[in-house]
Amino acid sequence: MKRRNLLWYSLVFAAGCTTGVNSPTNSSEPMTIAPPKNLKFAVTDVIGIKGLQEDYELFRTTLEEILGIKIEFFPVENTTAAAPALLSREVDIVFAGPSEYLILNSRAKAIPIIAIERTNYHSIIVVRADSPIKLLAQLKGKTIAMRKIGSTSGHLAPTKLLIDAGLDPTTDFKTVMLDDKGVQALKKGEVDAWATASDRYKNILESEGLSEEDFVVIFKGPLLPHDVFVASNQLASSFIVDMRSRMMNHQDKLIKSLVATKANQKYKGSKLVIANDADYNMIREVYQKIGQGSFL
């Protein structure tokens, strides 16, 4: 899922969540007793109604059928807008990437419903085939192209790999955010390494007219935290449990509807799993290490 600048995130929250962040929204007494008559559904990295209709209409109607409740799209203006919307009960269900999940969980006390596990979702560190760099520790003092600030696979997870290799992200290497153009910068020798997602690697090379023979993957990280469906904590806990059960029981139908669009091919072969908050501690750690701990 797409990410945006962390400092800009903070400004959005200052404007949209000031009164809501400290509200007692984590009460043990649910505000909603009976199942809702309808649900509002948002996707954090899809801006506007058109994108939702193009990429998630079949999924929306499938989930509506499975839950037996009318579901309407709730378009967001940016990737953090779902947090204040959850706090104000304008939206009930949000599909979020790992980074956005931490925002929704910490700022809006969102409750994980279910996660989607992608079969080939790892961060990789790539160098040129003729590079003398063979180990992550050798990237000390080097420049590394990453994707976008806040990207799980293209920023936070690669940073964690470098931290685990003994490097300090604030002093030991330089990071430049070049999106998918990082591979061209690596090819031209403008950077020493490039971080990306394993499930995007070949597609990016193909789109840029480059060959795998020109590059070497020097490190492949562990499976990354999952994208996750979260619910407003103002929904009854019994309803959330029932929703989770129904989604698990009909996951084949849900995944099929999700991957019916080109934009969601990355979920092909995925499966639904129980969301575990501890799986996202890696991202929390990186935010701390890069000096953004207060962000969460």
Backbone as a ProteinNet text record, in pm:
[ID]
protein_1_A
[PRIMARY]
MKRRNLLWYSLVFAAGCTTGVNSPTNSSEPMTIAPPKNLKFAVTDVIGIKGLQEDYELFRTTLEEILGIKIEFFPVENTTAAAPALLSREVDIVFAGPSEYLILNSRAKAIPIIAIERTNYHSIIVVRADSPIKLLAQLKGKTIAMRKIGSTSGHLAPTKLLIDAGLDPTTDFKTVMLDDKGVQALKKGEVDAWATASDRYKNILESEGLSEEDFVVIFKGPLLPHDVFVASNQLASSFIVDMRSRMMNHQDKLIKSLVATKANQKYKGSKLVIANDADYNMIREVYQKIGQGSFL
[TERTIARY]
81.5	0	85.6	34.3	112.9	125.2	229.6	255.6	279.3	285.6	312.5	409.6	453.1	552.6	505.4	590.4	552.2	523.3	603	579.9	447.2	415.2	287.1	173.8	194.8	96.6	63	167.1	148	63.3	85.2	6.5	-140.3	-162.7	-301.8	-369.8	-297.8	-355.9	-379.5	-289.8	-307.3	-436.2	-469.2	-591.5	-715.2	-699.8	-816.6	-845.8	-745.9	-765.5	-740.6	-727.8	-688.8	-781.2	-910.4	-1005	-1030.8	-1003.2	-1040.4	-935.5	-808.6	-702.4	-713	-751.7	-757.4	-897.6	-989.5	-1125.8	-1128.9	-1221	-1228	-1294	-1232.6	-1293.4	-1263.6	-1179.4	-1144.6	-1223.7	-1342.1	-1426.6	-1465.6	-1479.1	-1519.6	-1666.2	-1742.8	-1884.6	-1902.8	-1943.9	-1960	-2070	-2048.1	-2146.5	-2257.3	-2226.2	-2325.1	-2366.7	-2492.7	-2540.1	-2589	-2681.8	-2733.8	-2644.5	-2643.7	-2567.3	-2611.9	-2518.3	-2555.2	-2635.7	-2715.7	-2795.4	-2712.3	-2605.2	-2514.3	-2375.1	-2274.6	-2135.7	-2070.1	-1982.2	-1903.4	-1762.6	-1713.2	-1587	-1488.7	-1366.8	-1261.9	-1136.7	-1055	-923.9	-823.2	-722.9	-637.1	-557.7	-519.9	-435.3	-510.3	-642.2	-722.3	-791.8	-752.2	-804	-924.1	-1036.9	-1155.3	-1242.3	-1364.7	-1463.6	-1436.1	-1378	-1355.7	-1262.4	-1153.3	-1059.1	-1121.6	-1203.8	-1272.3	-1364.5	-1438.1	-1531.4	-1458	-1344.4	-1269.3	-1200.5	-1145.4	-1060.3	-1128.7	-1240.5	-1298.5	-1449.1	-1511	-1655.6	-1698.6	-1629.7	-1666.1	-1640.6	-1531.1	-1503.9	-1612.8	-1654.6	-1758.8	-1887.6	-1930.4	-2056.7	-2044.1	-1925.8	-1904.4	-1909.1	-1842.2	-1843.9	-1984.6	-2056.5	-2194.7	-2280.9	-2259.8	-2336.2	-2299.6	-2171.1	-2124	-2172.6	-2171.1	-2212.7	-2363.1	-2430.1	-2573.8	-2608.6	-2517.7	-2536.5	-2496	-2571.1	-2539.4	-2406.4	-2316.9	-2186.2	-2171.5	-2131.7	-2110.8	-1964.2	-1915.2	-1779.2	-1770.8	-1658.1	-1626.6	-1493.9	-1496.3	-1371.2	-1292.1	-1160.4	-1073.7	-994.8	-950	-875.3	-724.8	-681.1	-539.9	-529.2	-407.6	-390.8	-412.5	-423.9	-445.7	-587.3	-668.3	-801.1	-893.6	-861.8	-948.2	-945.5	-835.6	-826.4	-929.5	-934.8	-1039.4	-1179.5	-1191.6	-1322.4	-1368.5	-1274.9	-1309.7	-1351.4	-1278.6	-1309.4	-1447.8	-1486.8	-1616.1	-1727.7	-1696.5	-1791	-1846	-1765.8	-1803.8	-1772.2	-1680.9	-1644.3	-1637.6	-1669.3	-1676.6	-1566.6	-1531.2	-1429.8	-1325.9	-1198.9	-1090.9	-993.2	-953.4	-849	-719.9	-618.7	-498.8	-371.6	-265.8	-133.4	-77	35.8	93.8	120.4	177.4	205.1	76.7	-21.5	-147.9	-220.2	-203	-264.6	-216.4	-86	-32.9	-93	-115.1	-177.7	-321	-396.2	-536.5	-548.5	-455.3	-458.7	-421.6	-317.5	-270.3	-354.7	-403.1	-476.4	-627.2	-679.8	-825.2	-868	-771.8	-801.2	-879.2	-843.2	-909.4	-880.7	-977	-967.2	-941.3	-833.7	-808.4	-921	-967.3	-1067.7	-996.6	-927	-859.8	-745.3	-640.5	-527.2	-518.8	-450.1	-432.4	-283.5	-247.3	-107.2	-70.6	25.3	74	189.2	189.3	282.6	426.7	446.9	582	600.4	591.8	598.2	715.2	830.7	953.8	1022	1106.4	1193.3	1324.1	1375.5	1504.8	1596.2	1724.9	1826.6	1904.9	1912.9	1970.3	2090.6	2195.3	2310.9	2335.6	2425.6	2463.2	2542.9	2536.7	2605.8	2756.2	2811	2955.2	2995.3	2900.6	2929.5	3014.1	3108.7	3185.3	3107.7	2991.1	2909.9	2839.1	2865.8	2806.2	2723.5	2748.6	2683.6	2618.1	2512	2444.2	2536.9	2624.2	2715.2	2807.4	2829.3	2914.9	2846.8	2721.5	2649.5	2673.2	2756.5	2791.7	2861.3	2810.6	2865.9	2814.7	2720.9	2670	2533.6	2489.4	2358.5	2264.3	2146	2049.5	1919.8	1873.7	1745.3	1633.6	1535.2	1417.1	1293.7	1177.8	1056.6	993.9	922.1	855.1	863.3	866.5	868.1	742.4	761.9	649.7	611.2	669.6	640	693.9	610.7	655.2	768.1	745.4	844.2	957.9	932.5	1031.7	1098.4	1072.3	1139	1158.7	1050.4	1060.2	1126.7	1082.5	1142.4	1288.7	1323.3	1465.5	1550.1	1495.3	1568.1	1591.2	1491.3	1506.8	1617.1	1624.4	1729.2	1867.2	1879.6	2007.5	2041.3	1939.5	1959.9	2011.2	1948.6	1988.3	2130.1	2175	2311.4	2413	2364.7	2454.9	2470.2	2386.2	2396.2	2297	2339.1	2253.4	2186.1	2053	1983.8	1996.2	2036.6	2048.9	2188.1	2286.4	2423.9	2503.2	2470.9	2559.6	2534.8	2420.6	2395.6	2298	2297.4	2207.3	2092.6	1972.8	1854.8	1795.7	1764.6	1695.2	1568	1456.4	1328.1	1301.7	1310	1299.8	1187	1100.4	991.4	1050.7	984.6	1034.1	1151.9	1185.5	1298.4	1431.5	1426	1548.8	1634.2	1571.5	1647	1728	1672.6	1746.9	1864.7	1844	1953.1	2064.5	2026	2125.3	2199.4	2128.6	2188.1	2291.2	2261.4	2349.6	2462.3	2460.8	2564	2541	2418.5	2386.9	2363.4	2330.7	2316.7	2391.3	2418.3	2494.6	2406.9	2282.9	2191	2047.8	1958.5	1816.5	1732.9	1637.1	1547.2	1408.8	1350.9	1217.9	1150.5	1031.5	957.6	983.8	994.1	1022.9	914.1	789.5	680.8	665.8	749.5	747.8	873.5	974.4	1107.7	1108.4	1062.7	1066.6	978.8	862.4	773.1	836.7	908.8	974.5	1084.8	1166.3	1271.7	1212.6	1105	1041.5	988.1	922.6	865.9	972.9	1092.4	1201.8	1294.7	1262.8	1343.3	1480	1488.7	1616	1617.5	1737	1752.8	1797.6	1750.3	1793.7	1943.3	2001.8	2144.3	2231.1	2174.5	2250.8	2253.1	2180	2164.6	2180.6	2208.9	2219.8	2142.5	2058.1	1987.6	2081.5	2130.9	2225.5	2156	2027.7	1956.8	1806.9	1741.4	1595.5	1547	1465.2	1417.4	1305.8	1259.2	1149.7	1016.7	916.1	783.1	738.3	684	649.6	513.4	488.4	355.9	246.1	128.9	19.9	-61	-122	-227.5	-344.3	-425.6	-523.7	-654.9	-763.5	-895	-918.6	-953.3	-980.1	-1122.1	-1171.7	-1307.4	-1304.4	-1402.9	-1422.7	-1446.8	-1384.8	-1406.6	-1542.6	-1620.2	-1755	-1857.2	-1809.2	-1893.8	-1894.1	-2001.2	-2010.4	-1905.3	-1839.7	-1735.8	-1791.4	-1914.9	-1975.2	-1995	-2025.9	-2042.9	-1908.5	-1802	-1668.9	-1624.4	-1650.7	-1616.6	-1691.4	-1819.9	-1900.8	-1850.5	-1815	-1763.8	-1632.7	-1545.4	-1417.9	-1442.5	-1535.6	-1566.3	-1620.9	-1710.2	-1768.9	-1663.8	-1573.8	-1469.7	-1374.1	-1338	-1250.7	-1317.9	-1444.6	-1517	-1540	-1535.9	-1560	-1438.8	-1321	-1203.3	-1173.2	-1202.4	-1175.9	-1255.4	-1380.9	-1466.6	-1418.3	-1375.7	-1328.2	-1197.5	-1103.5	-976.8	-1000.8	-1088.5	-1120.1	-1176.4	-1262.5	-1320.9	-1217.5	-1122.3	-1019.9	-923	-881.6	-781.7	-843.6	-972.1	-1038.2	-994.4	-933.2	-888.3	-736.3	-686.5	-542.8	-467.7	-526.8	-459.7	-430.4	-504.2	-491.2	-427.9	-353.4	-289.8	-187.2	-134.8	-37	-96.6	-230	-295	-326.9	-286.7	-312.3	-239	-308.7	-248.6	-243.1	-300.4	-298.7	-403.3	-395	-495.9	-525.1	-643.3	-681.1	-631.8	-578.9	-527	-569.9	-565.8	-597.4	-489.6	-530.5	-436.5	-377.3	-246.5	-175.2	-100.3	-139	-78.8	72.3	122	266	345.7	281.8	351.6	398.3	341.6	372.8	475.4	529.5	628.9	755.4	786.1	901.9	892.4	773.5	754.5	762.6	705.4	714.9	861.7	941.8	1083.7	1155.6	1124.8	1191	1153.5	1026.7	985.7	1066.2	1089.8	1170.5	1313.7	1372.2	1512.3	1536.8	1436.1	1456.2	1407.3	1375.8	1337.8	1195.4	1107.1	966.4	875.6	928.7	849.9	725.5	732.9	617.4	506.4	540.8	441.5	330.9	368.8	270.6	220.9
-118.2	0	124.1	238.1	359.4	433.1	508.9	582.8	729.1	813.1	954.7	1003.1	1128.9	1186.6	1187.7	1140.5	1126.5	1260.7	1361.4	1492.2	1549.6	1522.4	1569.3	1496.5	1365.7	1289.1	1363.8	1407	1468	1594	1671.6	1793.1	1760.1	1654	1611.5	1573	1498.2	1455.1	1571.9	1668.8	1783.8	1855.5	1858.3	1925.3	1838.4	1704.8	1619.2	1538.1	1517.1	1426.8	1492.6	1622	1688.1	1653.6	1659	1633.5	1485.9	1406.9	1266.4	1175.6	1212.4	1121.6	1080.2	1173.2	1142.7	1108.3	1086.6	1050.6	908.9	877.6	742.7	644.6	626.1	540.7	394.1	360.4	220.4	161.6	214	167.7	23.3	-49.6	-190.3	-202.9	-95.7	-97.6	-49.8	-136.2	-96.1	8.3	103.1	206.7	155.5	50.8	-8	-143.3	-160	-284.4	-380.6	-337.7	-422.3	-411.3	-514.9	-505.3	-383.2	-311.8	-191.7	-226.8	-132	-152.3	-135.1	-57.9	-40	-9.7	-26.5	-2.6	85.4	173.4	256.2	195.2	181.4	111	202.7	212	295.2	212.5	257.6	198.8	312.4	296.7	411.1	465.8	380.3	431	452.3	452.5	484.2	617.1	716	851.7	875.2	912.2	944.2	824.2	853.3	749.4	670.6	734.1	666.3	547.3	565.9	457.4	343	374.9	271.3	189	256.3	187	99.3	148.1	71.7	-49.9	-34.3	-138.2	-227.1	-179.2	-252.7	-275.6	-245.8	-262	-408	-498.9	-639.7	-690.2	-645.8	-685.1	-631.2	-506.8	-445.5	-526.8	-561	-634.3	-776.8	-834.8	-969.4	-967.2	-869.5	-857.1	-824.8	-744.1	-710.5	-836.6	-923.5	-1049.3	-1140	-1149.4	-1237.2	-1190.3	-1059.7	-1006.4	-987.3	-980	-956	-814.9	-721	-581.3	-491.5	-389.1	-295.1	-225.4	-220	-156.3	-45.5	71.4	186.4	228.6	280	331.9	463	482.1	610.5	657.1	748.1	793.3	883.1	866	949.6	1044.6	1155.2	1256.4	1232.6	1155.6	1121.9	995.8	943.2	813	814.1	932.1	936.4	979.2	1011.7	1065.1	964.4	836.6	735.7	742.2	794	798.3	891.1	1019.8	1104.1	1058.1	993.5	941.8	828.6	743.6	638.9	698.8	800	862.8	926.2	983.5	1051.8	959.2	831.5	729.1	756.2	820.7	840.3	716.7	633.2	511.5	398.4	276.4	162	59.6	37.2	-61.4	5.9	-21.5	36.7	-73.3	-74.3	-164.3	-83.3	-126.8	-45.7	-127.2	-59.8	-119.8	-122.2	-189.3	-199.7	-65.8	29.6	160.1	231.6	228.7	294.8	224.8	92.4	21.8	78.9	103.6	156.7	293	373.8	504.7	487	401.4	380.2	319.4	231.2	166.7	262.9	343.9	432.4	558.6	609.9	736.7	719.8	610.5	592	464.6	393.1	268.4	169.8	164.8	72.5	-71.4	-158.5	-299.5	-384.9	-464.8	-551.5	-654.3	-667.7	-770.5	-894.2	-875	-985.2	-928.5	-1006.7	-961.8	-1046.3	-992.7	-1067	-1091.6	-1219	-1259.7	-1281.9	-1203.1	-1217.7	-1318.2	-1405.8	-1518	-1477.5	-1367.3	-1326.5	-1178.7	-1144.2	-1003.5	-985.2	-959	-939.9	-812.3	-756.3	-648.4	-708.2	-652.6	-697.2	-576.9	-601.1	-499.4	-543.2	-454.7	-487.4	-397.3	-454.4	-376.7	-411.3	-337.6	-370.4	-500.8	-569.3	-697.3	-683.1	-565.8	-544.6	-477.7	-464.5	-398.2	-487.3	-428.9	-506.9	-533.5	-471.2	-485.1	-619.9	-698.7	-831	-846.1	-760.3	-768.3	-635.9	-639.2	-516.7	-424.3	-480.3	-398.4	-314.1	-357.5	-284.1	-160.1	-139.4	-21	99.6	83.4	196.6	303.5	427.1	537.9	546.6	459.1	454.2	523.6	538.2	597.6	489	482.4	376.9	438.7	393.4	438.6	356.5	424.7	357.8	413.6	365	399.1	530.2	525.2	643.5	638.9	754.6	760.5	693.1	597.9	527.9	400	372.6	248.2	131.4	31.3	-83.7	-157.9	-197.6	-278.5	-196.2	-66.6	16.1	119.8	119.3	213.9	154.1	123.2	81.7	-54.4	-153.8	-286.7	-289.5	-225.2	-221	-150.5	-46.7	22.4	-71.6	-154.1	-252.7	-353.7	-395.7	-489	-427.5	-299.7	-231	-209.9	-182.4	-169.4	-301.8	-411.8	-543.8	-580.1	-515.3	-538.7	-451.4	-372.6	-291.3	-148	-102.8	33.2	125.3	249.2	351.2	428.3	425.5	490.2	642.1	700	845.5	895.2	805.3	850.9	764.1	637.2	544.8	531.2	575.8	569.9	680.9	714	817.7	751.4	795.9	742.7	847.3	808.2	895.9	825.5	896.7	838.4	863.1	757.6	770.3	687.4	632.8	547.8	434.8	398.3	287.9	328.1	456.6	504.4	476.3	421.1	386	289.3	201	103.4	171.8	277	350.8	424.7	480.1	547.5	448.6	325.7	223	184	167.7	130.9	234.5	363	472.2	498.8	430.8	450.9	572.7	625.6	743.4	704.7	579.3	525.5	393	347	223.3	99.6	120.3	7.9	58	-36.2	-4.4	-101.3	-48.8	-131.5	-133.2	-251.5	-262.9	-388	-417.3	-536.4	-650.8	-770.2	-886.5	-910.1	-879.7	-905.3	-793.9	-690.6	-582.3	-582.6	-653	-644.1	-669.2	-785.9	-820	-727.8	-689.9	-601.2	-464.9	-415	-285.7	-293.2	-398.9	-415.1	-419.8	-493.6	-506.1	-371.9	-298.1	-169.5	-67	-83	9.5	-40.5	-154.5	-208.6	-256.6	-310.6	-355.4	-507.3	-563.2	-707.4	-745.6	-860.6	-911	-939.5	-963.8	-994.2	-876.2	-757	-637.3	-612.1	-694	-667.9	-795.5	-776.1	-887.5	-852.6	-943.4	-927	-977	-885.4	-926.9	-966.7	-930.3	-971.5	-970.6	-1075	-1085.1	-1100.5	-1009.1	-1009.7	-1110.1	-1121.2	-1213.2	-1162.8	-1246.7	-1208	-1084.1	-987.9	-859.5	-863.4	-769.1	-760.4	-745.7	-792.1	-799.5	-669.7	-649	-549.1	-600.5	-510.3	-553.6	-476.1	-545.5	-483	-449.8	-325.1	-284.5	-230.5	-233.5	-185.4	-72.8	11.1	112.5	44.7	96.5	36.4	73.2	148	181.2	78.4	-21.3	-133.5	-235.1	-305.6	-406.7	-514.9	-556.5	-657.8	-788.2	-821.3	-944.9	-937	-819	-801.5	-815.7	-761.3	-771.5	-917.7	-991.2	-1133.5	-1208.8	-1178.5	-1244.2	-1207.7	-1081.3	-1035.1	-1107.6	-1120.5	-1190.9	-1337.1	-1401.6	-1541.1	-1558.3	-1470.4	-1479.2	-1456.7	-1359.4	-1332.1	-1450.5	-1511.9	-1628.7	-1745.2	-1765.7	-1878.1	-1861.5	-1738.3	-1710.9	-1645.4	-1678.7	-1607.5	-1633.3	-1752.4	-1779.9	-1685.7	-1665.4	-1576.5	-1430.9	-1390.9	-1254.2	-1227.1	-1321.6	-1304.2	-1299.7	-1384.8	-1388.1	-1253.9	-1196	-1066.9	-954.4	-969.1	-866.9	-863.1	-980.9	-986.8	-979.1	-952.3	-940.4	-815	-719.1	-596	-594.4	-524.5	-517.2	-457.9	-359.6	-289.8	-380.7	-489.5	-575.7	-711.2	-720	-847.3	-892.4	-797.7	-833.6	-928.3	-934.7	-1022.5	-1160.4	-1186.2	-1316.5	-1424.1	-1530.1	-1637.9	-1610.4	-1500	-1464.5	-1543.4	-1531	-1593.1	-1499.9	-1514.1	-1436.1	-1506.4	-1428.4	-1483.1	-1391.7	-1443.3	-1362.3	-1255.4	-1132.2	-1021.7	-1025.1	-1012.8	-1013	-881.5	-800.4	-667.7	-675.1	-779.3	-791.5	-802.6	-845.7	-857.5	-722.4	-615.9	-481.1	-409.2	-480.4	-419	-380.6	-453.6	-419.9	-277.9	-240.5	-106.4	-2.9	-35.8	54.4	80.5	-26	-13.6	81.6	68.9	154.9	300.3	326.9	465	522.8	440.3	485	514.7	425.4	437.4	557	594.7	707.6	838.8	833.7	955.2	998.8	904.4	937.2	861.2	823.8	746.3	818.7	950.9	1026.6	1029.8	997	993.2	894.3	783.8	680.5	695.5
0	0	0	-59.5	-74.4	57.9	70.3	193.8	161.6	264.4	244.7	350	337.8	427.7	571.7	662.9	803	868.5	836.7	896.2	849.2	722.2	670.4	737.5	766.5	843.5	972.2	1041.8	1172.7	1163.6	1056.8	1038.9	1016.4	939.7	914.6	1044.6	1127.9	1255	1348.2	1346.1	1433.3	1399.8	1270.6	1228.2	1245.8	1221.2	1217.9	1340.5	1428.2	1541.2	1675.6	1682.1	1805.6	1919.8	1896.7	2005.2	2024.1	1921	1927.9	1986.1	1977.3	2018	2162.8	2248.7	2390.7	2438.9	2345	2383.3	2436.3	2526.2	2584.2	2489.1	2369.2	2267.9	2289.3	2386.7	2408.4	2524.8	2547.2	2657.2	2637.3	2747.9	2738.7	2703.2	2718.1	2683.7	2540.9	2448.3	2308.7	2294.4	2203	2178.4	2087.1	2011.6	1922.4	1978.7	2007.6	2066.8	1959.2	1875.3	1769	1645.6	1559.7	1435.2	1355.1	1294.1	1218.5	1093.9	1049.4	928.4	803	813.4	700.6	752.8	666.9	702.9	597.4	641.6	550.6	543.1	420.7	396.5	325.6	379.6	320.5	296.3	202.2	175	185	269.3	302.5	184.5	89.6	-18.4	-149.3	-144.3	-262.6	-238.4	-315	-296.6	-388	-329.7	-408.5	-440.5	-479.9	-504.6	-631.8	-732.9	-860.5	-844	-770.8	-749.3	-671.5	-573.4	-496.3	-585.9	-671	-759.4	-860.3	-909.2	-1008.7	-948	-827.6	-770.1	-666.4	-607.7	-494.7	-504.4	-618.3	-628	-612.1	-679.4	-667.9	-526.5	-465.8	-327.5	-235.8	-257	-173.5	-179.6	-300.1	-314.2	-257.7	-270.1	-215	-63.3	-3.5	142.7	192	117.4	151.3	155.8	59	52.8	170.6	201.7	308.9	445.9	468.1	597.8	608.4	494.2	496.1	540.3	515.8	555.8	439.3	416.1	309.4	339.7	240.6	256.4	153.7	200.2	112.9	118.8	6.9	4.8	81.3	148.2	210.5	151.7	54.2	-8	86.3	86.3	169.1	80.2	139.9	65.2	70.9	168.7	181.4	266.3	280.2	344.4	495.1	555.1	700.3	737.6	637.9	665.7	733.4	724.2	786.1	937.9	995.3	1142.1	1203.5	1164.1	1220.1	1180.7	1063	1020.9	1111.8	1155.2	1250.6	1384	1427.9	1556.1	1556.3	1443.1	1434.6	1386.2	1367.9	1324.3	1184.4	1101.5	961.8	878.5	928.9	858.6	961.1	916.6	1007.4	984.2	857.6	820.9	732	759	679.1	641.3	514.9	467.4	462.1	537.1	555.9	540.7	498.5	497.5	638.4	659	792.9	860.4	788.5	848.6	888.1	797	826.7	941.6	951.2	1063	1195.9	1207.6	1332.8	1364.8	1262	1281.3	1331.1	1262.6	1299.3	1438.6	1473	1603.1	1715.1	1693.4	1799.7	1812	1699.4	1702.4	1714	1661.4	1661.9	1732.7	1793.9	1866	1780.2	1650.3	1558.9	1598.9	1575.4	1614.1	1490.3	1488.2	1372.7	1355.3	1233.4	1203.1	1149.5	1040	972.7	889.6	869.2	788.5	662.1	561.7	437.7	417.4	414.4	403.4	257.4	209.4	72.9	71.3	-27	-27.6	-58.6	-129	-166	-137.1	-10	29.2	125.4	67.7	142.7	94.7	176.5	131.7	83.2	-25.8	-77	-94.9	-81.4	-105.7	-228.7	-327.3	-457.6	-486.1	-546.7	-592.8	-739.6	-804.5	-941.4	-943.7	-1054	-1065.7	-1048.1	-1084.5	-1072.7	-941.5	-847.4	-720.3	-630	-556.7	-460.2	-332	-317.8	-196.9	-197.2	-95	-82.4	45.3	144	274.3	308.7	387.6	427.1	505.2	587	667.4	579.4	455.9	363.4	305.9	340.2	294.3	385.2	485.7	571.6	488.1	500	424	281.6	244.1	107.3	95.7	-28.1	-56.7	-106.2	-46.1	-76.9	-126.8	-241.4	-296	-233.7	-178.5	-125.6	-195.1	-158.2	-233	-186.4	-76.7	-21.7	129.1	190.4	336	390.7	480	539.9	469.3	350.1	280	361.4	383.9	461.9	391.5	266.8	195.4	138.2	111.6	44.1	130.8	261.9	352.9	491.7	560.1	700.3	716.3	640.6	653.1	607.9	494.2	458	563.2	623	729.9	847.1	879.1	987.1	953.4	828.3	787.6	809	777.5	792.9	940.5	1020.4	1165	1222.2	1179.3	1227.3	1182.4	1074.4	1025.8	1098.2	1195.3	1275.7	1231.2	1139.6	1088.7	1158	1180.3	1240.2	1127.3	1118.8	1006.2	1005.2	1116	1120.7	1082.6	1082	1055.8	959.2	945.8	875.1	725.9	677.9	534.5	496.1	369.7	318	242.3	270.1	203	109.9	-12.8	-106.6	-151.5	-150.7	-187.6	-336.7	-416.5	-561.9	-622	-537	-585.1	-670.2	-778.7	-860.1	-947.7	-953.1	-1032.6	-964	-843	-772.9	-851.5	-931.1	-1008.1	-1118.2	-1177.4	-1279.9	-1218.5	-1098.5	-1028.5	-995.3	-959.8	-930.8	-1058.3	-1165.2	-1293.2	-1337.1	-1314	-1356.7	-1257	-1143.1	-1043.9	-955.5	-956.5	-874.1	-728	-705.4	-569.6	-564.1	-442.5	-424.3	-408.8	-369.2	-349.4	-364.2	-380.3	-400.9	-319.2	-245.4	-164.2	-227.7	-239.4	-296.6	-241.5	-292.5	-250.4	-346.7	-293.7	-377.3	-481.5	-446.7	-541	-644.9	-635.5	-734.1	-821.1	-775.7	-835.2	-986.3	-1028.8	-1170.7	-1253.8	-1199.1	-1272.9	-1295.4	-1194.4	-1208.6	-1313.9	-1308.3	-1408	-1548.7	-1564.2	-1695	-1743.7	-1654.4	-1694.5	-1728.7	-1669.4	-1695.9	-1806.2	-1865.6	-1974	-1929.9	-1807.9	-1752.6	-1734.8	-1721.8	-1708.9	-1568	-1521.7	-1391.2	-1388.1	-1503	-1509.5	-1466	-1467.6	-1431.5	-1281.3	-1204.5	-1061.9	-979.7	-851.2	-757.9	-630.9	-586.7	-459.6	-349.9	-266.9	-162.8	-32.9	-19.8	101.8	77.8	127.5	124.6	267.3	311.3	448.3	471.6	595	627.8	571.6	577	532.3	608.7	537.3	597.6	665.7	757.3	820.7	715	750	653.5	645.9	528.5	519.4	603.5	654.4	754	741.8	765.2	775.1	922	950.1	1088.1	1098.8	1222	1248.6	1350.6	1345.8	1448.3	1582.1	1687.2	1819.6	1877	1799.1	1841.8	1793.7	1718.8	1681.9	1795.7	1811.3	1917.2	1896.4	2004	1993	1936.8	1971.5	1920.7	1769.1	1719.9	1575.7	1504.8	1562.6	1502.6	1498.2	1605	1607.9	1498.9	1482.1	1379.6	1239.9	1220.7	1091.8	1058.6	1157.7	1138.3	1097	1165.1	1136.1	994.4	955.1	821.3	712.4	735.5	636.9	624.4	735.8	731.5	658.8	687.5	628.3	478.4	430.3	287.9	223.2	273	224.8	77.7	27.3	-114.5	-203.5	-167.9	-245.9	-234.9	-115.7	-95.4	-171.3	-163.7	-234.7	-385.4	-434.1	-577.1	-622.7	-542.2	-579.2	-570.8	-479.8	-461.4	-578.8	-626.2	-732.7	-872	-878.9	-1008.5	-1082.8	-1011.9	-1075.9	-1087.4	-1186.6	-1212.4	-1094	-1029.3	-919.7	-800.8	-787.2	-669.2	-699.2	-808.9	-844.1	-740.3	-661.7	-558.9	-453.7	-446.3	-349.6	-406.7	-528.7	-589.8	-510.4	-475.7	-398.2	-248.9	-205	-63.4	14.8	147	231.8	349.3	406.1	522.4	647.9	740.7	866.9	981.1	1101.1	1218	1235.3	1251.2	1267.7	1408.5	1416.3	1543.8	1558.4	1654.4	1670.2	1688.5	1753.2	1778.4	1648.6	1539.8	1411.9	1359.4	1412	1362.6	1449.7	1548.4	1636.6	1562.6	1454.6	1373.9	1320.7	1276.7	1222.8	1334.5	1449.3	1563.8	1600.5	1596.3	1630.5	1534.2	1406.7	1308.5	1329.9	1356.9	1384.5	1500.6	1602.1	1715.7	1672	1594.4	1553.9	1462.2	1383.7	1291.5	1354.1	1482.8	1553.7	1534.9	1496.6	1473.7	1571.6	1686.5	1781.8	1829.4	1845.8	1892.9	1788.7	1663.8	1556.8	1587.8	1654.3	1688.4	1831.1
[MASK]
++++++++++++++++++++++++++++++++++++++++++++++++++++++++++++++++++++++++++++++++++++++++++++++++++++++++++++++++++++++++++++++++++++++++++++++++++++++++++++++++++++++++++++++++++++++++++++++++++++++++++++++++++++++++++++++++++++++++++++++++++++++++++++++++++++++++++++++++++++++++++++++++++++++++

